[in-house]
Amino acid sequence: MLILHESNRFEALGAALVDGLRAEPAGVFDPAWVVVPGPAMRHALTLHIADALGICANVRMPLLAPFLWEQVGRVVPGIAGPSPLDPPLLAWRILEALADTAAWQAHPRLAEHLQAAAERARLALATQLASLFDDYLAYRPDWREAWEAG
């Protein structure tokens, strides 16, 4: 069942969530699902639920994009697992692209940085870029569309 609560006040949304968890507790093996807009809200809601109920357990709080990807995977054949644009997976793909020296030689500052960087530093850069691309997908779709258009 989908229940949508709207408010511009965290306290009202938190209270509605706690009331819902009290009214219809999830089964032992069935988590309660709460789609959240960001990690900070996930953390705040976890603390709010724990404060109100004494513990926050068996509550799954995905972000919207991974939640939607999982739901699509349930009904569309051939789509399984996490999104290829999921930041942890994308970081490894970016790291592989950074290994292609010909690709970044046209960018002197990047070339200098990558030539001097240890593998751990390259992975850190790839992780930062993956997180940045994830933010672009969520908050700057116009930038992504312009980039795809050339």
C-alpha positions as CSV (number, residue, x, y, z in Angstrom):
1,M,0.0,0.0,0.0
2,L,1.3,3.5,-0.8
3,I,0.6,6.2,1.6
4,L,1.7,9.7,0.7
5,H,2.0,12.4,3.3
6,E,2.7,16.0,2.3
7,S,3.9,18.8,4.5
8,N,6.5,21.5,4.6
9,R,7.2,20.7,8.3
10,F,9.5,17.8,9.3
11,E,7.7,17.4,12.6
12,A,4.3,16.8,10.9
13,L,5.8,14.3,8.5
14,G,7.7,12.5,11.3
15,A,4.6,12.3,13.5
16,A,2.6,10.9,10.6
17,L,5.3,8.3,9.9
18,V,5.5,7.2,13.5
19,D,1.7,7.0,13.8
20,G,1.7,4.8,10.7
21,L,4.4,2.5,12.0
22,R,2.5,2.2,15.3
23,A,-0.9,1.6,13.6
24,E,0.3,-1.1,11.2
25,P,3.6,-2.6,12.3
26,A,5.4,-4.5,9.6
27,G,5.9,-8.2,9.9
28,V,9.2,-9.6,11.3
29,F,10.5,-10.3,7.8
30,D,8.7,-7.4,6.0
31,P,10.4,-4.1,6.3
32,A,8.5,-0.8,6.4
33,W,9.4,1.2,3.3
34,V,9.9,5.0,3.5
35,V,11.2,6.7,0.4
36,V,13.3,9.7,1.4
37,P,14.7,12.6,-0.6
38,G,18.3,12.4,0.7
39,P,20.7,10.9,3.2
40,A,20.2,13.7,5.7
41,M,16.5,13.1,5.8
42,R,17.1,9.3,6.2
43,H,19.3,10.0,9.2
44,A,16.9,12.5,10.7
45,L,14.0,10.1,10.3
46,T,15.9,7.2,11.8
47,L,16.6,9.3,14.9
48,H,13.0,10.5,15.0
49,I,11.6,7.0,14.8
50,A,14.1,5.7,17.4
51,D,13.2,8.6,19.7
52,A,9.5,8.0,19.4
53,L,9.5,4.1,19.4
54,G,12.6,3.3,21.3
55,I,14.3,1.7,18.3
56,C,14.3,2.1,14.5
57,A,14.6,-1.4,13.1
58,N,13.4,-3.1,9.9
59,V,12.7,0.2,8.2
60,R,14.1,0.5,4.7
61,M,14.7,4.0,3.5
62,P,15.9,4.1,-0.1
63,L,16.3,7.3,-2.1
64,L,13.8,7.8,-4.9
65,A,16.0,6.8,-7.9
66,P,17.2,3.4,-6.5
67,F,13.6,2.7,-5.2
68,L,12.1,3.3,-8.7
69,W,14.9,1.3,-10.4
70,E,14.1,-1.7,-8.1
71,Q,10.3,-1.3,-8.8
72,V,10.9,-1.2,-12.6
73,G,13.1,-4.3,-12.2
74,R,10.2,-6.2,-10.7
75,V,8.0,-5.8,-13.8
76,V,10.4,-5.3,-16.7
77,P,12.2,-8.5,-17.9
78,G,16.0,-8.2,-18.2
79,I,16.4,-5.4,-15.7
80,A,17.8,-6.8,-12.5
81,G,20.2,-5.6,-9.8
82,P,21.2,-2.0,-9.2
83,S,21.2,0.7,-11.8
84,P,24.4,1.0,-13.9
85,L,24.3,4.7,-12.8
86,D,24.4,3.8,-9.1
87,P,27.4,5.7,-7.7
88,P,29.3,2.7,-6.3
89,L,29.1,1.0,-9.7
90,L,29.6,4.1,-11.7
91,A,32.8,4.9,-9.7
92,W,34.4,1.7,-11.0
93,R,33.5,2.5,-14.6
94,I,34.9,6.0,-14.2
95,L,38.1,4.5,-12.7
96,E,38.4,2.3,-15.8
97,A,37.9,5.4,-18.0
98,L,40.6,7.3,-16.1
99,A,43.1,4.5,-16.9
100,D,42.8,5.4,-20.6
101,T,45.6,8.0,-20.8
102,A,44.7,9.0,-24.4
103,A,41.3,10.2,-23.2
104,W,42.6,12.8,-20.8
105,Q,45.8,14.0,-22.5
106,A,43.9,16.9,-24.0
107,H,43.3,18.2,-20.5
108,P,46.7,19.1,-19.1
109,R,45.7,19.8,-15.4
110,L,43.8,16.4,-15.3
111,A,46.7,14.6,-17.0
112,E,49.2,16.1,-14.5
113,H,47.0,15.1,-11.6
114,L,46.4,11.6,-12.8
115,Q,50.0,10.9,-13.7
116,A,51.1,11.8,-10.2
117,A,48.1,10.1,-8.4
118,A,48.3,6.8,-6.7
119,E,45.6,4.2,-7.5
120,R,43.8,5.2,-4.2
121,A,43.7,8.8,-5.3
122,R,42.3,7.8,-8.7
123,L,39.6,5.8,-7.0
124,A,38.8,8.8,-4.7
125,L,38.4,11.0,-7.8
126,A,36.3,8.4,-9.5
127,T,34.1,8.2,-6.4
128,Q,33.7,12.0,-6.3
129,L,32.8,12.1,-10.0
130,A,30.2,9.3,-9.6
131,S,28.6,11.2,-6.7
132,L,28.6,14.4,-8.7
133,F,27.0,12.6,-11.8
134,D,24.4,11.2,-9.4
135,D,23.6,14.7,-8.2
136,Y,23.3,15.9,-11.8
137,L,20.8,13.1,-12.6
138,A,18.7,14.1,-9.6
139,Y,19.0,17.9,-9.5
140,R,20.3,19.1,-12.9
141,P,18.5,17.1,-15.6
142,D,18.8,20.1,-17.9
143,W,22.6,19.9,-17.7
144,R,22.6,16.2,-18.4
145,E,20.3,16.7,-21.4
146,A,22.5,19.5,-22.8
147,W,25.6,17.3,-22.3
148,E,24.0,14.4,-24.1
149,A,23.0,16.8,-27.0
150,G,26.6,17.8,-27.3
